[in-house]
Amino acid sequence: MGTYSNLETVLPETSLSEVLRKFGRSHVSALPVVDNSGKLLDVYAKYDVMNLAANKTYGMSTKTVHQALLERSELQWTEEVCTCDLDDQLSTVLEIIMKSDVHRVIVLSEERVVGMVSLSDILSFLVLNSGDTSKDKRREEQGVVEDGPYYEPGSPLPHGETAV
């Protein structure tokens, strides 16, 4: 659940016009801001773009993510950046979202961004899987007893492998 493959990220020096293009291509509401090694620095959200426009702080073609984040900080528009580990269970991710009152959690592996799980992802998963016991039956048949992440056989895993 969430976005793991083709996850869009931005560097601090990325222009806001490029950020807008990435928002349009990826259909996500936020982009992790990472350094050159993929370590999380911050998150830049569509909400941040709307705040810039509402405060008539334009210059999207020349302004960088770093500059926009500095302005956001000065205006105190910050939202806490929350993370979880790749092997965390859904209950842990839900707890982080509820306690922190955020809309998304950035998934890390060895301190690098590997995915993002949004509240919308979780709600879609719960709605689509409510009452579906076929996955539970398949897990029992396969001898899976732990309460960790489950991937359908043949589906892509976060690290580019395929579930068996």
Secondary structure as UniProt FT lines:
FT   TURN            5..6
FT   TURN            12..13
FT   HELIX           16..26
FT   STRAND          30..34
FT   TURN            36..37
FT   STRAND          39..45
FT   HELIX           46..54
FT   TURN            55..56
FT   TURN            60..62
FT   HELIX           65..74
FT   TURN            75..76
FT   STRAND          83..85
FT   TURN            86..87
FT   HELIX           90..100
FT   STRAND          104..109
FT   TURN            110..111
FT   STRAND          112..118
FT   HELIX           119..129
FT   TURN            130..131
FT   HELIX           134..141
FT   TURN            142..143
FT   TURN            153..154
FT   TURN            158..159
//
